[in-house]
Each structure stands twice: as C-alpha cells, then as structure tokens.
Amino acid sequence: MSLPPKHPARAYKDVWSDLSLTSSELITYNERVVVPRNYRHTILTLLHDAHAGVTRTKQLARSHYFWPHMNMDISNLIERCEKCQTLRPSQSEPLQPYPVAEAPMHSISCDLAKKEGRDYLITVDRFSLFTWVHPLRRTETKDIINCLRSIFTEHGFPEFIGTDGGPQFRAEFKAFCSSIHARHIDSSAYHPQSNGLAESAVKNMKHLLDKSDSFDDFQSRLLSWRSTPSAGSQFSPAQLFLGRTPRTRLPRFSDTSDLSQPQPVPGLPPLSIGQKVRIQDHASKRWDSTGTILSVRDSGRSYIVQTDDYGGTYTRNRKHLKPLASDADLAFSPDNDEFPPLPQPKDTPSTELRRSNRTKTIPARLRD
C-alpha cells in the first residue's frame, strides 16, 4: 500500500488486510468497530461511565471497538479523572525482609495492643515465636523500656528490635537500642504489615485475652500457648526458645530414669547419750569447752549438752559438737612403741674371695 505520509489510513497500515466494510458502511477490524477520530472522545466517556478502572475499561473497549493507540487513550482518560484519582485504592509495596533470626533472642518484634481499655506491650521472639505480654499503666517510652529490660535481664540483649515506628518507638527508644548495641528496625509509617510478625502476635494474644476470665487466667493460658507446637512445625515456641517443654496443667508422661540424680552427702555420725564432746562457740568459732550428751532431739540433728565448766545445759546442732577422744584412745600400744626390726636378706652371697683346690702342676719346660 502506497499512501502519502499524512494520509489518515497510514495509521492502519499494520492491520490493513484485516479491515472490512459492512453493509452498514462501518469499517470493522476482526468484528470490532473502527471508531473515527471525531467520535473517540464520546466513546471513551461512555466506556468510563462505570469508573471501573484501567484494566476493566480496556477489556470492555476491546470487545467492541478498535482504533490505533486505544489502550493509551483509555489510560490517559482515567489518569485525568479526578474522581478515580481521589478514590483510588492504596498502593501495594513489597515488604522489606527482616534479618533472618538465627537463634533465640537474635531478633524480636514488639507492638502495643489495647483490650477493654487496658494497654499491653506484646513482644515476640522471631526465631521461636515465644511471646511475652506485659500490662501497661501508661504507654510512655520509659514504661515500654522497663518491660523490655525485664526480658533482657532474663535472656540477654537481642541484635535486632522491630517496631511499627509509633510515637513510643522514636528518639528515646532508638537511644535505648543504641545503648544495648541493638539495631532498631521500624516499619514504614502507616504500614504495619511490614512488622507483620508482631501484628500476628497481637491478634493471637487479643484472641487469648478474649477467652480468659482474668489476667491471671490469661497467664496460665499463655503458658499452654507457648507449649503448643506452632503451625507448620513439630516444635512449640517453648521448645525452640527454652530448649525444653515447661510443665503445664496438661498431664503428661515424663521419663526421668536416665537423669543423673545427685548423691546425698553423708552426714556426721550420730552421737550417743553420755558421750563426751567438744563444743564449738558459734560466735568465736573456737572449740573451747567440753560437755556430755544428755539427750537427742526429735530431729536427730540436735542434742541437749551439759557443759563441764559451768554445768549449764544447751541445745546444739551436730555440726557444733565433736566427739572428745578418751585417754584410752590416746594411749600408745605397747606392741608399737618401737620400730619393727628390719627384714634380713635371704641367702645373701658371701663377698669373701675363694681359692681353687685343684692340684697345681708345673709345666715341663719350667722344671729344673
């Protein structure tokens, strides 16, 4: 096809072979009406009557009409529609991933929750999903820091702390994070989904508060919640965080037969009535008096003692009494008052020189 450069039909050169003329003298393209330039604005206005958005308006137009750059004209029309722009839905943005939690207390998230007029701080460990819930009298930054300090005192400082960036988690909170060398990660303003783990914990804890009769009842249920395996995991938050399963009200079998039990430390041997003892003064710690055991208390660890010096009777614990050795115990045994004789060697060979008894014969060459 050879047309002048400014001829209107040049816009259809790529689809020329697919154009046709109906009996009503309408030009169509694949059974769609080709709209002349002068009527396009009217058709666009009618297409946009439902304010259905760019995608749906284009789908409607493609089912009935065709003209060059139709899609672009529809997009431009909707971009210039004040009502569509004012009421357009919120934009979506990919969430920025948090640092992967490598161990318990490596990364935590916290958020505030309000339930029946009472405020709570909800903190969750991102590795194990172990959750803490602290009731708050006020929602000031220092009150939140005090709650977090109680966690950190028990379990150490995290490396990352995620919040929603609310008023309580700004300058003063950032300074606190810097003081413990933790990186504060705050979500974008009015975009709590980026702190989604804390948002999920808030929702779970609100449901649990709804199902509890009091906060004491809630704490007991929270223990059970921590001990219940997480969705998609065979381990509970407590197992991942504490390395064990806490004991709850749920009865369970516990095999402790393989645990090494500490052996009892042997106590001091008991004393008998009438036995002489040395008594330690509990103030000076000196064993400077003696006495006699009169009786034994019911516990078996204390004794009634009569002292030899003043004749008074006292109650003393076994650790303050030491048996007094008698003269017989201190006497030397007559069989052991000398060193035993040294053992004599058996068949000790004599060191005396021996001479041979053989007869000596002078050689013949030396005779005469």
DOVEX-273223 format. One record per residue (C-alpha): x, y, z. Coordinates in pm, 1 decimal. Each point is the difference from the previous one (the first is absolute). Layout:
SITE        X        Y        Z
SITE        X        Y        Z
...
//
This chain:
SITE        X        Y        Z
SITE      0.0      0.0      0.0
SITE    139.5    336.5   -106.3
SITE   -154.3    295.4    180.5
SITE    118.6    356.7     57.9
SITE    183.1     48.5    331.1
SITE   -288.1    194.2    159.0
SITE   -285.3   -211.6   -130.1
SITE   -238.9   -109.9    285.6
SITE      6.3   -360.0   -116.7
SITE    373.8    -33.5     68.1
SITE    -88.1    -56.7    369.5
SITE   -163.2   -328.5   -105.6
SITE    277.8   -127.4   -224.1
SITE     88.0   -285.5    238.1
SITE   -360.5   -130.9      6.6
SITE   -108.1    103.3   -348.9
SITE    -52.2   -353.5   -117.8
SITE   -234.1    -74.2    293.3
SITE   -228.5    298.6    -56.6
SITE   -337.3    -50.8   -161.1
SITE   -307.0    204.4   -100.6
SITE   -344.5   -105.4    119.8
SITE   -329.0     54.5   -176.3
SITE    -67.2    284.6    242.7
SITE    312.2    168.3   -135.8
SITE    189.8    -55.7    329.2
SITE    365.8    -90.5     -9.0
SITE     78.5   -293.0    232.7
SITE    313.7   -170.0    120.3
SITE    -53.2   -364.5    102.1
SITE   -367.8     72.5     61.6
SITE     75.3    312.0    203.6
SITE   -113.7    345.1   -112.6
SITE    280.0    231.9   -105.7
SITE    -82.1    331.7    170.9
SITE     83.1    317.3   -198.1
SITE    200.4    269.2    175.4
SITE   -297.2    236.1     36.7
SITE   -202.0   -256.2    203.6
SITE    273.7   -137.7    222.3
SITE    -51.4    247.1    286.6
SITE   -370.0    -86.5     16.7
SITE     73.5   -374.8      1.2
SITE    267.3     45.9    267.7
SITE   -242.6    189.5    223.2
SITE   -257.9   -277.4    -33.9
SITE    258.4   -269.1     64.9
SITE    102.7    178.2    320.6
SITE   -354.2     48.8    123.0
SITE     34.7   -276.5    263.3
SITE    337.9    125.8    127.7
SITE    110.4   -363.3     -5.4
SITE    373.0     62.2    -12.3
SITE    261.2    -26.0   -276.7
SITE      6.0   -377.8    -43.2
SITE   -374.1    -61.2    -12.9
SITE    -63.2    303.6   -223.9
SITE    259.0   -127.1   -250.6
SITE   -162.3   -343.2      1.1
SITE   -339.2    156.2    -74.0
SITE    141.8    212.7   -282.6
SITE    180.3   -292.3   -166.2
SITE   -320.2   -198.0    -20.1
SITE   -174.9    267.6   -216.7
SITE    239.5    258.6   -146.3
SITE    334.4     58.4   -160.7
SITE    213.6    296.2    -89.6
SITE    373.9     57.0      7.3
SITE    141.7     66.0    349.5
SITE   -338.5    -74.8    163.3
SITE    159.8   -144.2    314.5
SITE    211.3    311.4     49.7
SITE   -304.4    228.8    -45.1
SITE   -191.9   -196.4    268.4
SITE    291.7     21.9    244.5
SITE     34.3    374.7    -55.4
SITE   -373.4     52.3     49.4
SITE     -6.8   -178.0    334.6
SITE    319.1    172.2    117.8
SITE   -177.1    334.8    -59.6
SITE   -321.8   -109.2    177.9
SITE     -5.3    183.9    335.5
SITE   -247.9   -238.9    159.9
SITE    203.4   -307.5    -92.8
SITE    322.6    153.5    128.6
SITE   -156.2    115.9    327.2
SITE   -158.3   -336.8     83.0
SITE    270.2   -223.7   -142.4
SITE     98.3   -297.5    222.9
SITE    314.3     -2.7    207.3
SITE    318.9    -96.7   -172.3
SITE    171.3   -324.6     82.4
SITE    370.8    -23.0     58.0
SITE    217.9   -309.3     51.7
SITE     87.7    -47.0    366.9
SITE    360.8     49.3     91.8
SITE    123.4   -325.6    153.4
SITE    120.8      2.9    359.7
SITE    340.9   -147.3     81.6
SITE    -38.9   -375.2     36.5
SITE    -10.4    -95.7    368.1
SITE    280.4   -249.1     59.8
SITE    -66.8    -85.3    365.4
SITE   -224.5     95.5    293.2
SITE     24.9    370.6     89.2
SITE    185.3     75.6   -322.3
SITE   -291.6    209.6   -128.7
SITE   -322.9    106.2    172.3
SITE   -304.9    207.9    -92.4
SITE   -230.2    193.5    228.7
SITE   -326.6    188.1    -33.8
SITE   -269.2    156.5    214.8
SITE   -348.8   -143.4     39.9
SITE   -310.1    134.9    169.6
SITE   -265.1   -229.6    143.1
SITE   -304.5    113.6    196.6
SITE    162.2    332.3     88.7
SITE    328.9   -152.7    113.9
SITE    330.3     30.4   -184.7
SITE    245.8   -284.1    -51.0
SITE    349.5    -33.1   -139.9
SITE     30.4   -315.9   -207.8
SITE    349.2   -123.9    -84.8
SITE     79.9   -301.1   -217.5
SITE    326.5   -180.4    -68.6
SITE     28.3    -31.7   -377.7
SITE    193.1   -329.4     13.3
SITE   -234.4   -199.9    222.3
SITE   -322.9    209.9     10.4
SITE     35.3      1.7    380.7
SITE   -223.0    285.8    120.4
SITE     -7.7    229.4    304.1
SITE   -299.3    213.3    103.5
SITE     48.4    289.5    244.5
SITE   -295.5    210.3    126.9
SITE     80.9    373.0     -6.5
SITE   -121.5    278.2    228.9
SITE    122.9    254.2   -253.6
SITE    121.0    -32.3   -357.7
SITE    302.0    224.5     41.0
SITE    337.1   -100.4   -138.0
SITE    157.1    -48.0    344.1
SITE   -276.7   -243.9     99.3
SITE     60.3   -203.8   -314.9
SITE    375.9      1.2     61.4
SITE    -54.8   -126.1    356.4
SITE   -202.2   -294.4   -132.3
SITE    267.7    -83.7   -254.7
SITE    272.4     24.5    264.0
SITE   -175.4   -271.0    202.0
SITE     20.9   -229.1   -305.3
SITE    360.9     90.1    -75.7
SITE    104.7    -58.1    362.0
SITE   -121.8   -359.1    -29.3
SITE    105.6    -80.3   -356.0
SITE    260.1    252.4   -115.8
SITE     -6.8    279.1   -258.6
SITE   -123.6    -58.7   -355.6
SITE    184.9    117.2   -309.2
SITE   -312.2    131.9   -174.2
SITE   -318.9    158.2    139.3
SITE   -290.5     55.1   -239.3
SITE   -285.2    244.1     70.0
SITE   -269.4    182.0   -195.9
SITE    179.8    333.3     42.3
SITE   -276.7    150.1    215.2
SITE     51.9    299.3    231.7
SITE    126.7   -223.4    283.1
SITE    270.6   -149.5   -221.3
SITE    180.8    308.7   -119.9
SITE    289.3    209.5    134.1
SITE      8.7   -124.0    361.2
SITE    -58.5   -359.8   -105.0
SITE    266.5     19.2   -270.8
SITE    245.2    131.1    260.6
SITE    -83.0   -297.0    222.9
SITE     63.1   -239.4   -288.4
SITE    335.9    164.6    -66.2
SITE     94.7    -33.2    367.5
SITE    -38.7   -379.1    -18.2
SITE    157.5    -18.6   -348.0
SITE   -322.9   -120.3   -161.6
SITE   -114.3    114.1   -343.7
SITE   -347.9    154.2     -1.1
SITE   -203.3    -94.0   -308.1
SITE   -319.5    200.8    -32.7
SITE   -269.7    -58.9   -259.1
SITE   -114.0    276.8   -232.8
SITE   -251.3    249.6    132.8
SITE   -359.7   -128.5    -22.6
SITE    129.0   -325.2   -145.3
SITE    -21.2   -248.5    290.6
SITE     12.6   -299.4   -234.4
SITE    377.8     35.9    -14.2
SITE      2.2    -88.9    371.1
SITE   -229.6   -290.8    -80.5
SITE    134.1   -245.7    256.5
SITE    -80.6    235.4    287.0
SITE   -338.1     75.4   -158.7
SITE    -75.5   -373.2     -8.2
SITE    109.5    -39.2    363.3
SITE   -225.4    290.7     99.8
SITE   -295.5   -168.4   -170.4
SITE     71.1   -335.1    165.9
SITE     40.5    154.1    344.4
SITE   -320.1    204.3    -37.4
SITE   -189.0   -319.4    -79.5
SITE    156.3   -168.1    304.3
SITE    -92.2    296.7    222.3
SITE   -358.4    -24.2   -127.1
SITE    -12.2   -364.6    105.4
SITE    142.9     64.0    348.8
SITE   -198.5     95.6    309.4
SITE    280.3    207.6    154.4
SITE    362.9     89.5    -61.4
SITE    106.2   -276.5    240.4
SITE   -205.1   -242.6   -205.3
SITE    157.5    144.9   -314.8
SITE    352.0    -60.7    132.3
SITE    -81.1   -365.7     59.6
SITE   -140.4    -28.7   -351.8
SITE    305.6    179.6   -138.6
SITE    217.8   -272.2    152.6
SITE   -206.6   -258.7   -183.9
SITE     16.5    204.7   -321.3
SITE    380.2     13.8     20.8
SITE      7.6   -378.0     47.6
SITE   -220.0    -74.0   -303.1
SITE    179.7    -78.6   -330.8
SITE    -11.8    287.7   -247.8
SITE   -187.0    -37.1   -328.6
SITE    216.3   -181.4   -252.0
SITE    252.2   -108.6    263.8
SITE     37.0   -297.8    227.8
SITE    154.0    216.3    271.5
SITE   -164.6    241.2    240.7
SITE    127.9    354.6     61.1
SITE    120.0   -112.5    345.1
SITE    199.9   -289.4   -146.9
SITE    170.2    227.0   -251.6
SITE     61.7    282.0    247.6
SITE     69.6   -183.3    326.7
SITE    119.8   -332.7   -136.9
SITE   -256.2   -186.6    208.4
SITE   -374.8    -42.5     49.7
SITE   -125.5    178.3    313.1
SITE   -233.1   -188.3    231.5
SITE   -360.0    114.7    -48.0
SITE   -335.9   -111.1    139.5
SITE    -15.9   -259.9   -275.0
SITE    103.7   -339.8    144.4
SITE    278.9   -167.4   -192.5
SITE    245.9   -283.1     39.3
SITE    347.7    107.4     98.5
SITE    280.3   -253.5     -8.7
SITE    271.0    116.1    237.1
SITE    160.2   -339.4     54.2
SITE    303.7     97.7   -204.8
SITE     60.6    321.5    190.5
SITE    295.0     -8.9    235.1
SITE   -123.6     66.7    352.0
SITE    234.0    174.8    243.9
SITE    133.6   -236.0    262.9
SITE    -79.9     97.8    360.3
SITE    294.9    137.1    194.4
SITE     76.9   -225.9    297.0
SITE    -74.1    172.1    330.5
SITE    198.9     -1.5    320.6
SITE    -26.8   -322.6    201.0
SITE   -260.7     15.7    280.6
SITE     98.7     49.0    362.3
SITE   -117.7   -211.5    290.3
SITE   -137.1     97.9    340.8
SITE    274.2     34.8    259.6
SITE    269.0     57.3   -265.9
SITE    262.1    265.6     75.4
SITE     19.7    271.4   -268.0
SITE    186.9    318.0    -80.7
SITE   -228.7    300.4    -61.4
SITE     61.6    276.1   -256.7
SITE    -93.7    355.1     93.4
SITE   -221.9    126.3   -282.8
SITE    136.5    356.1     34.0
SITE    374.1    -51.7     36.3
SITE      1.6   -329.9   -195.1
SITE    236.4   -146.1    264.7
SITE    -35.6   -346.6    148.5
SITE     72.1    131.6    350.5
SITE   -240.1   -195.7    220.4
SITE    -96.7   -360.1     66.6
SITE   -314.8   -171.1    117.4
SITE   -213.7   -314.3      9.5
SITE   -293.8   -101.1   -219.1
SITE   -317.4    -16.3    210.9
SITE   -262.6    -69.9   -267.9
SITE    -72.5      8.0   -372.9
SITE   -263.6    229.1   -155.6
SITE   -275.7   -148.0   -220.6
SITE    166.6    123.8   -317.8
SITE    306.1   -213.1     76.6
SITE    223.3    293.1    -96.7
SITE     -1.0    192.7    330.2
SITE    106.7   -102.2    349.7
SITE    -46.5    115.9    360.6
SITE    351.2     46.9    141.9
SITE    114.1     67.0    356.8
SITE    324.4    194.9     15.7
SITE    283.8   -102.6    228.3
SITE    105.1    350.4    104.3
SITE   -327.1    158.5    120.3
SITE   -232.0   -301.0     -1.2
SITE   -255.3    179.5   -219.1
SITE   -208.2   -182.5   -262.1
SITE    -21.6    119.4   -361.4
SITE   -146.8   -111.6   -328.3
SITE    260.8    -35.9   -269.8
SITE     -7.7   -118.0   -362.1
SITE    209.8   -303.4    -88.9
SITE    242.2    213.7   -202.7
SITE     96.8    187.1    320.3
SITE     82.9   -320.5    189.4
SITE    309.2   -213.6    -44.4
SITE     64.2   -329.5    181.4
SITE    262.7     42.5    268.7
SITE    273.0   -263.0    -14.4
SITE     44.5   -198.7    324.0
SITE    332.1    -72.6    170.7
SITE    -19.9   -357.9   -117.9
SITE    -30.2    117.4   -359.5
SITE    309.2    216.3     40.5
SITE    219.6   -268.8    174.6
SITE    283.5   -154.9   -202.1
SITE    -19.1   -371.4    -67.0
SITE    284.9   -194.4    171.6
SITE     40.2   -206.7   -314.4
SITE     74.6    306.7   -204.8
SITE    231.4    202.3    223.3
SITE    308.1   -104.9   -196.3
SITE     81.9    -20.1   -365.6
SITE    -25.8   -356.3   -129.5
SITE    333.1   -170.7    -85.7
SITE    113.3     29.2   -355.9
SITE    -53.8   -313.9   -206.8
SITE    316.0   -213.2    -44.8
SITE    103.4    -85.8   -355.5
SITE    -31.6   -362.1    -96.5
SITE    309.7   -201.6   -121.1
SITE    211.2    307.4    -46.1
SITE    312.1   -107.6   -200.2
SITE    331.2     39.4    183.0
SITE    243.6    259.5   -128.5
SITE    313.5   -197.7    132.9
SITE    249.5   -105.8   -270.7
SITE     22.8   -375.1    -64.2
SITE    313.6   -194.9   -106.0
SITE     -2.2   -299.0   -228.4
SITE     70.3   -347.4    150.3
SITE    135.3   -150.3   -323.8
SITE    353.6   -144.5      1.1
SITE    243.6    231.0   -169.2
SITE    240.9   -166.4   -252.3
SITE    319.2    178.7   -113.4
SITE     51.2    -12.7   -376.2
SITE    294.3   -217.5   -117.8
SITE    181.3    291.6   -160.9
SITE     15.7    171.2    338.5
SITE    132.1   -298.5    194.7
SITE    363.5    -17.8    101.6
//
